Amino acid sequence: MSMDRSGHGLLTHGKNSEFQNELHESNRADVDMGEECKSSETSSPEKSQEATESESDSWSGSASLVEKSAVEINGDECQAPPEIPLVNKYEMNVDSEQESQSLNTVSVDELGPGVPVKDGKGLFMVPAVGMEFESEEHAYKCYSRYAVMEGFSIRKDFVNKSRVTGTVVSRRFTCYRQGYRPSKHTMNTRKPRKETRTGCLAHMTIAWQPYGKFCVTNFENKHNHEFVNPSTAHLLPSQKRLAFAEAVEADLASSSGVDGVPKLGMGFESEDHAYEFYNSYAGKVIVRKDYVNRSKIDGAVVSRRFTCFREGPRKETRIGCLAQLVISRQSDGSYRVTNFEEKHNHELVAACRIRMLRSQKKLVAAQIAEGNAIEGRKIQLKSAYEVSCNSIGDCVDHEYDPVDQRSKLISKCTREMRDGEAEKIQQYFQSKKVKNPSFFYAIQLDADNQIANIFWTDAKMVMDYSDFGDVLCFDTTYRISEDCHLFSPFVGVNHHKQMVIFGAALLYDETVDSFKWLFQKFLEAMSGKKPKTILTDQDEIVSEAISSILPDINQRVCVWHVYQRALKQLSHMFIGSPPFVNDLLSCFFDLEEEEDFIASWNHMMDLHGLWGNEWLNKIFETREQWAIAYKRHIFCADIKSVQLRGSFILNLKKYFKQLGKMVNDWHYKELEANYDISQNMPKLMGDVILLKHARDAYTPRIFELFQQEYETCLNIVVNQCIENGSLLEYKVSIYGQPREYTVSYNLSNNTVCCSCMKFEFIGMLCSHALKVLDYSNIRLLPSQYILKRWTREARV
C-alpha cells in the first residue's frame, strides 16, 4: 500500500483549517481518557445507558429501529500504515456454527497488533495505532471482527462531527461493557435489570485525515471482564449487526424476490406483507402477532415479532416454543428480518389439518368459497342439484351403469317432471361424474322410461358412513315444493355430535318399489355395509321397504319427526300457550323413564284439556315406536337432540339451493373440532384418575357429557348390595330422591349394566354405573365401555 499522500485532493484553505482544528481537538481528547469521559455529551451515565439499550434491544425480540450505519456497507478495503501488510477483503460469516469452529482454531492473544489474521472466511487486521481505513464503517467492521474473535462486543460511543459539513471527524468504538448504568430507585420497576457494564476501558479511536481516510489514533486492548465462550460469540450484538448488514447486502444483490424460507435481512414492503409471508411459510403452525414496538412520534410500527402460537408459558396450549420472526423498519420505510428462529419444540400439525389453523382460516375460507361457486341458476331444479352434489372426496371409481334398466318401475311415476328437466338432470350428473370419478349416482326409470328417482353420494360421504354409519336417519319430510319431488337425505352424527350426510335422493315416485330401489342403491354405494339402527318418519311405505331390504336392522321412528307433525296438528296451542310448548317438549325429549313419561303426558293432557284431541291420542298409542323412554336397548347415538335436528332443518330451509356449501361447512366444522383436540384439553372438575383417562379417550364434546355424568354420580348413594357369586347387584339412588336404579356388576369380567340403559341407548356409561365402579375401586374406565365412534381415534 502506497503511503504517498500527494495524490489526495486538498481542501480549500478555510475549510481545511477548520477541519485541522477540530481534528486537533479530537486527538487531544483521545489521549486524555479522563477528560473525555467528563464530556457532557459522551460520557454521562444516561447516554451510556441509552446507547447500550439501543444496541441490545434493537436485536432482541423487541427490536427497535436498526441503525442505518449497520446496513450501508460497501465493498472497499481497510488499509494499514506502511509497516503493516495490506488486509484482504473479508466476508462476514452468518453461519454461527462455522464461525464458532473457526474461533476455536485462532488465538488472537498470541498475535501482535497489526498482524493479519484468517478466521475461516478471509483475512482481517488486529487493530493497531496508525492503521488506516477507507471509511468509518470499515473501521467499525474491522474492530467488530476482532472483537468477535476475542469474545466481546463493541459499541459506537463518542463521535465528533464537523460543524460545517456534518461529516465525522473522529469516532470512538468502545467495549459493550464500558461505563456504568445509573441506579434507578423507583417503586415502579417491575423487574430489576441485570447489570452488564463493568467500566471497561477497552476502545479504539479513529480520526479523519486530510487525505480522506481514517486512522487509528488510540487503541486499548485490556479488558476488566471475562470474554464470552467462542461457541456463543455469534450472539454478541455487534456480530448480529454485522451478520444483518451482510444479509441485507446479499438480499439486495439477489433478484429472486420474497420466496421460500425466511432469512436474515429479507425485505418486505410492509408489516402485513411480512406477516402474510411468514404465515404462508409456517403452514403447519399458527402464527401469532406478538410484541410490537411503535414510534413515539407517529405511532408507526418500528419493529414487530411474529411467534409460534405455542410461545410462552400458558398452561395446556403454550410450551415455550421459541420459533419466531422479527422484523424492523428501515430508513426507507420498508421492513427487514432482523431475527429468525426456525426450530420448534413441538410436533407440527398434520397436512390434512393445516387449513384449520386460526392464522390460515382466511385462505381456507377463500378456497371454500371458490369451491362452492355455482355454475348457473337458470331453473330452481338445476341449481338445487348443482349445490347438492358439490362435495369433496376421493375413492376408487365404481363401475356401474347409472341408469338402472333392471329395476324399472312397473308403472308410471306418481309425479311428472317439467319440460326439459330430465335432460338437464342427466347432463348435470354426467358432468359431475366426469369431473369427479368418485362421484356415485344412480337413476331409476318408470314404465315410460322417464326418470323416476335419483340417488347420489361421493367418496367423503362414503367415508363418513364407514366411520359413523352405525345409526342412520332417513328423512322424508322435505319437498322442493308442495306439488314437486321429494328430497330425502341420509344423515348421521359424528364423534363430535355433529351432523354428517351419507347421501341424498330426489324421488318423483313414493311407492314401496321406489324406496326398495333406493335402499338397495344406498347399500351398493356403501359396499354392502348395513347400519345397526335406522330412524325414519311414521311412514308405513318406508317401513315396509326397510323391512324388505334391511330385515335385521333395528327400526325406530325419529322423535323429531313426530314433534314436527305436532307443530302442524297443534298450531293453535303453540301460538296461545307457551306453557304447553314447554310441557310438550319435555314429554318428547327430556324423559328417559317410562313412568316419568306417562305421568308427564297425563299431566299435560289434564292441564290443557286435550283428552279429546284424536291426533294426540293416536300418537300416544304408538309411543313405543318413538318415545325415548322405550326401546332403550336400541343404540341411537343420541340423535334425539333438538339442537342437532333443528339446526339441520333451519339450515336446509335457508341454504337448500346451496346444500353443497352447507355440507362443506359441516366438514369444515369437523376439521376445526379435530384440530382443537390436539390444541386444547378440556378442563377437569378435579384431579380424578377416571376423568383423566376418559379425557384422553373421548372427544371434548363427549367428554363434557361424560364429566356431567360423573358429577351427578357424586350425589348418588348406594342403598343396597346383593352378592351372588361373582355377580353383585346394587340399588342406587340420587340423594334425597325416591327412585332407585338397579346396577349389576360382574367381578369376573368387569362388566356393569344399569336399568336406565343409557349405555345401550347412547353409548356412554350413566352416573349410576359410574357410582358402582367407584364404589368397587375401579379407577380406570373399562375399555369395553369406550365406544370408538365417540373417541379421538374414531377416524383411525
BELGI-V785351 format. One line per field, one symbol per residue. ss: DSSP state (H for helix, E for strand, - for the rest). Layout:
ss: ???
This chain:
ss: ------------HHHHHHHHHHHHHHHHHHH-HHHHH-------HHHHHHHHHHHHH----------HHH-------EE----------------HHHHHHHH----HHH-----EEE----EEE------EE--HHHHHHHHHHHHHHH---EEEEEEEE------EEEEEEEE---------------------------EEEEEE-----EEEEEEE---------HHHHHH-HHHHHHHHHHHHHHHHH-------------EE--HHHHHHHHHHHH----EEEEEEEE------EEEEEEEE---------------EEEEEE-----EEEEEEE---------HHHHHH-HHHHHHHHHHHHHH--------HHHHHHHHH--------------EE----------------HHHHHHHHHHHHHHH----EEEEEE-----EEEEEEE-HHHHHHHHHH--EEEE---EE------EEEEEEEE-----EEEEEEEEE----HHHHHHHHHHHHHH-------EEEE---HHHHHHHHHH----EEEE-HHHHHHHHHHH-HHHHHH-HHHHHHHHHHHH----HHHHHHHHHHHHHHH-----HHHHHHHH-HHHH---------------HHHHHHHHHHHHHHHHHHHHHHHHHHHHHHHHHHHHHH---------HHHHHHHHHE-HHHHHHHHHHHHHH--EEEEEEEEE--EEEEEEEE------EEEEEE----EEEE---HHHHH----HHHHHHHHH-------HHH--HHHE-----
